[in-house]
Amino acid sequence: MIYDMAKDSMEAAIDHLHKELLKIRAGKASASMLEGVFVDYYGNNTPLNQVSNVNTPDARTISVQPWEKAMLPIIEKAIMAANLGLNPQNNGELIMINVPPLTEERRLNLVKQTKAEGEHAKVSIRNARKEANDEIKRLQKDTISDDLAKDAEERVQKLTDSYGKTVESILEVKEKDIMTV
């Protein structure tokens, strides 16, 4: 049971890492770049993808086509207010966003940001290990033998090591993606 709880916590850390890395753009246009953008839709703060279609017609362009034409200026302002470094262009039908290519300096900053997110994931994984080991020690005092406790701790450590390697491989792929021009 302790092992399963630790595994679930570590899985959650990996899932969170994936979500955070989606927000780091690698120079290619992606609809997920606008996930954090909210628009004022009749007084409600609504995610952009619930009031429009967000597409990527090519690797450098994002198109946003609202379901109501009256939303065009509101969406345009929301994208600018989100401070994503993107410049939306309203043509009366839809909003086109050209994603500029990344400079070398910006790429290096994104790699640093990626590594920081990876470190956060590793800390979460180590915290899950600590919680599992604390629980094993507590059980060791009450009900289980020293040998069983030692085996359980080794199992948790192996799990921690495997998830640490998973984080490293995810970061490697993302770093390669960012540095590819």
Summary of the structure (lengths in Angstrom):
residues: 181
radius of gyration: 22.2
end to end distance: 46.3
largest distance: 72.6
contacts: 527
relative contact order: 0.17
helix: 64%
strand: 15%
